[in-house]
């Protein structure tokens, strides 16, 4: 007796809409939270998902496209007709599905809309909405969070709907306040205030992830057709970035909520390799009348490098610049230097071979696109704060200090502890 072959896994496409224009927060989708651009955060959550087959970013912006590709997504360039302020997310998803299916030569079974504006979305949440459709029999699913608040509305604040100032209130709400022209309860009657445990559980749509059967989505044209499943998430992680204050809140919360905030320890690292300009300096150069160049470095970085040397960690400075200031700084720090290097990744690979160091045990700190080759070679690529967006997106960890302002001292503290130089 022969067994039936296993059914192929459903093809699950994650689509991340990311326009270049944003009035509320200019450049929002490239804004960094926890050192990682919002679009890259969404891509990383999708690529870490067990159930997502492919990830596509729909954008009209070349910079967003570059960051998205670096983070591991395919890119679909969005036409002008669906790139304006009035364009819907559904239109972007349908266009991206068409472009993806034409390229892949295969139909999509499930499509997920993932929003960049939810910076703390996790791969587990993405897997949850997909499972609700593929395994749970739902047509659509989206993330929600438990909500216990009493919602109020002012009757004169509603236009074109049920409340017009005449005193009529939606079903299930208090009519007393609406009748007298005052505020009314949307999810409660103000005359009856039951305890939280005695009220039905309200659920807040988080705006993070929406999964849909692809064929049904094409027919309906919206994300809530058929039977909708709700996938509960942690309310502490719910934050949508619509205003500048939301972005500041997200940045403050990132160290507490971001699973990518992990930093390496001494047990993870056998060598530290450091770029120079923009990493050990603030990326500025002062030039006098004779053409001599001067840069600014941070004393704390020198202390950190000295501590790394005392701990027995090999340290190398690797730079494309031929400026003698690089060699002078290396002599001061008593570390070897390779400078005037066109292909830093090849030089780093050769250095690792000559010193018997496995690249996956190397921490490389950099700030600009010429460091990306080294990022792809080592186990711990680290970007300094203020690094190029693409570099931050490719980094495994990001310092809170900028280049030239103690970033290397911070890295040394990760490896050796905060009191290393005291």
Number of C-alpha atoms within 10 A of each C-alpha: 3 4 5 6 6 6 6 6 10 14 16 23 27 30 32 29 28 28 25 19 17 14 10 11 16 13 13 24 25 24 17 22 21 26 26 28 26 28 30 30 28 31 30 22 19 31 18 14 17 12 23 21 16 17 25 24 30 27 25 22 15 12 14 26 23 14 25 31 18 19 24 19 25 17 24 22 18 21 13 9 9 18 23 14 10 8 13 13 21 17 17 25 26 18 17 25 23 14 17 22 13 11 9 10 9 10 17 19 16 24 27 27 23 29 23 26 23 23 30 24 28 23 19 16 22 28 19 24 27 31 17 21 21 21 10 12 13 21 23 28 27 29 25 23 19 15 12 14 10 14 10 15 16 16 24 15 10 12 10 6 8 14 19 16 18 13 18 18 22 15 10 11 18 21 19 18 21 24 16 13 18 14 19 25 23 18 19 18 18 18 10 8 11 11 7 11 8 8 12 9 11 14 16 17 18 21 19 24 28 24 33 30 24 23 15 18 22 15 9 12 14 15 24 18 17 14 11 18 20 19 21 18 20 11 14 10 20 20 20 18 20 15 13 13 11 15 21 12 13 24 16 13 17 18 14 11 16 18 10 16 15 12 15 15 14 16 9 15 19 17 22 21 20 21 26 26 24 20 26 29 21 18 15 13 13 10 11 9 6 6 8 12 14 13 16 15 21 17 12 17 23 19 19 23 24 20 19 24 17 10 13 10 16 19 23 21 22 26 24 18 17 12 14 12 14 22 19 12 17 17 12 10 17 14 16 14 21 20 20 14 15 12 14 21 20 14 16 23 16 12 15 16 12 9 9 9 15 15 22 16 17 24 25 27 30 33 29 19 15 17 23 19 14 25 24 15 17 20 18 24 25 26 33 31 24 21 22 15 25 25 29 31 29 22 23 20 23 29 25 17 16 22 29 24 22 25 26 26 26 21 29 25 19 17 18 18 13 14 8 17 17 6
